[in-house]
Amino acid sequence: MREDITKSVFAKLSVNLLFLHLFSAFFLILCAAIFISTVSTFTHFILTTEIYYIDNEIPQVVINAISNLIIALAMFELYVVIRINLNTEHKISTFFALLGSAARFIIVVCVALALEGLVLVIKLVQDEKTEELLAPIAVIFCAGVLLISLGLFLKICPDRIKRRYDVDAETDTAP
């Protein structure tokens, strides 16, 4: 009897499941570490700096905090995607859940790219390095292309999924 229990426990543990748990924990820990580090750095700066700032310190700290928090949000979205993959029972519900969370993740990436591009544009204009503006403009353009591609994917994908689900439901087969 004891051998049956240990065999069933080991059967449930697979390399795929093990790595899903490890990566989900890793992304959550990194997200928390980035969040705590950013909040503590920002709080330390506010509490120790005088009201008057020199050399654009406040905008630099705020911009770094925003960048770090966007990275933490992207890591949290990866954690959510992995947890959805671990916790769902039916393939259709898994697919729709992943479709929604993947869209959120890509939107977070688009926002991060657009913000980074805008920050680079502002920095280069302030430093009067207008000849280097091509790179941040390309980053902003890529964020726009990624967002348009996501919109096209979301427009096309649900119709194809619904048709496949309807066909599978009629034939009583699991997708």
C-alpha positions, 0 to 999 in steps of 0.5 A, spaced: 500 500 500 505 504 501 508 503 494 502 505 491 502 512 495 509 513 493 508 511 486 502 516 485 506 522 488 511 521 484 507 520 478 504 527 479 511 530 480 514 531 473 519 535 471 514 540 467 510 541 474 517 542 478 519 547 473 513 551 473 513 551 480 520 553 481 519 559 475 513 561 478 516 562 485 522 565 482 518 570 478 514 572 485 520 573 489 524 577 484 517 581 483 517 582 491 525 584 491 524 589 485 518 592 489 521 593 496 528 595 493 524 601 489 520 603 494 526 603 499 530 607 494 525 612 493 523 613 500 530 614 502 531 619 497 525 623 499 527 623 506 534 624 506 534 629 500 533 637 501 527 640 498 532 644 492 535 639 488 541 639 483 542 636 477 535 633 476 536 628 481 528 628 482 526 626 475 532 621 475 529 617 481 522 618 479 524 615 472 528 609 475 522 608 480 517 607 474 522 603 470 523 598 476 516 598 477 514 596 470 519 591 470 516 588 477 509 588 474 511 584 468 514 579 472 508 579 476 504 578 470 509 572 468 507 569 475 500 570 474 500 566 467 504 560 470 499 560 476 494 559 471 497 554 467 498 550 474 491 551 476 486 550 471 482 543 469 480 544 462 484 546 456 478 551 454 478 555 460 486 554 460 486 557 453 482 563 455 485 564 461 492 564 458 489 569 452 487 574 457 493 574 461 498 574 455 494 580 453 495 584 459 502 582 459 504 584 452 500 591 454 505 591 460 511 590 455 508 595 450 507 601 456 514 599 458 517 600 451 513 606 450 515 609 457 522 608 456 522 611 449 519 617 451 524 617 457 530 617 452 527 622 448 526 627 454 533 625 456 536 626 449 533 633 448 535 636 454 542 634 453 541 637 446 543 630 443 538 630 437 542 626 433 541 620 437 534 620 437 533 615 432 533 609 437 528 612 442 523 613 436 524 606 433 523 603 440 516 607 441 515 605 434 516 598 436 511 599 442 506 601 437 507 595 432 506 590 438 500 593 440 497 593 433 499 586 432 496 584 439 489 588 437 489 584 430 491 577 434 485 578 439 480 580 433 482 574 429 483 569 435 477 568 439 473 567 433 477 561 431 477 558 438 470 559 438 469 555 432 474 550 434 470 549 441 463 549 437 466 543 433 469 539 439 462 540 443 458 537 437 463 531 437 463 530 444 471 530 444 475 534 449 480 540 445 
